[in-house]
Amino acid sequence: MKILITGTSRGIGLACAKKYIEMGHEVIGFDVAESEFTAQGYTHMIVDIAKELPDIQGVNVIINNAGIQEGPDVIDINLKATIKVTEKYAFQDAIHSVLFMASSSASNGAEFPEYAASKGGVVTYMKNTALRLAKYGATSNSISAGGVYTPLNAHIMDDPSLMEQCLDETLLHRWASAEEIADFSYFLTNVNKSMTGQDILVDNGEQLKSNFIW
């Protein structure tokens, strides 16, 4: 299959690129930065998804991963550009599945206001995409991850006290690895055939954590 992944220079996007290459697929990666990852079947393209998108035909799987946490362009990149990518490449006969990287903040409202709003919008748009992709027999789902060990969270990971506070907010006292999210991604896009329009929460039990006092 031809897999298009946005935000592949590091973190979850890079882990996904490696996973799909490992599984024998052709992967096209979009990012504003260069990538050190090279492999047969992988093409890295310098693309700002908020601007002009290249013409690519016959995409089978789209993973909308690119995003930022803070700044004036959060909604433009996380939501509007994600919509732009999906509208350009998804609605055609070759499409098999579309996956969106949302966030646990889409349902609990935590984190930065614009970030939470952008990811809530991503989940709603994912459902809209599922409705329209059904005629192609294609699925559309999203992953709402909680804490993930990625360079984006280095400021937490490098502070033992802050890291411990974050882990204490989860039932399992852990975060997910980028590779674990890539495994979820592969299942949802290339194994799953019957689940669509669903947001999958992967947060190590953060939203269930309850300090109930009798």
Stockholm file with secondary structure:
# STOCKHOLM 1.0

chainA/1-214         MKILITGTSRGIGLACAKKYIEMGHEVIGFDVAESEFTAQGYTHMIVDIAKELPDIQGVNVIINNAGIQEGPDVIDINLKATIKVTEKYAFQDAIHSVLFMASSSASNGAEFPEYAASKGGVVTYMKNTALRLAKYGATSNSISAGGVYTPLNAHIMDDPSLMEQCLDETLLHRWASAEEIADFSYFLTNVNKSMTGQDILVDNGEQLKSNFIW
#=GR chainA/1-214 SS CEEEEESCSSHHHHHHHHHHHHTTCEEEEEESSCCSCCCTTEEEEECCTTSCCCCCCCCCEEEECCCCSSSTTHHIIIIIIHHHHHHHHTSSTTCCEEEEECCTHHHHCCSCHHHHHHHHHHHHHHHHHHHHHGGGTCEEEEEEECSEESGGGHHHHTCHHHHHHHHTTSSSSCCEEHHHHHHHHHIIIIICSSCCSCEEEESTTGGGCCCCCC
#=GC SS_cons         CEEEEESCSSHHHHHHHHHHHHTTCEEEEEESSCCSCCCTTEEEEECCTTSCCCCCCCCCEEEECCCCSSSTTHHIIIIIIHHHHHHHHTSSTTCCEEEEECCTHHHHCCSCHHHHHHHHHHHHHHHHHHHHHGGGTCEEEEEEECSEESGGGHHHHTCHHHHHHHHTTSSSSCCEEHHHHHHHHHIIIIICSSCCSCEEEESTTGGGCCCCCC
//
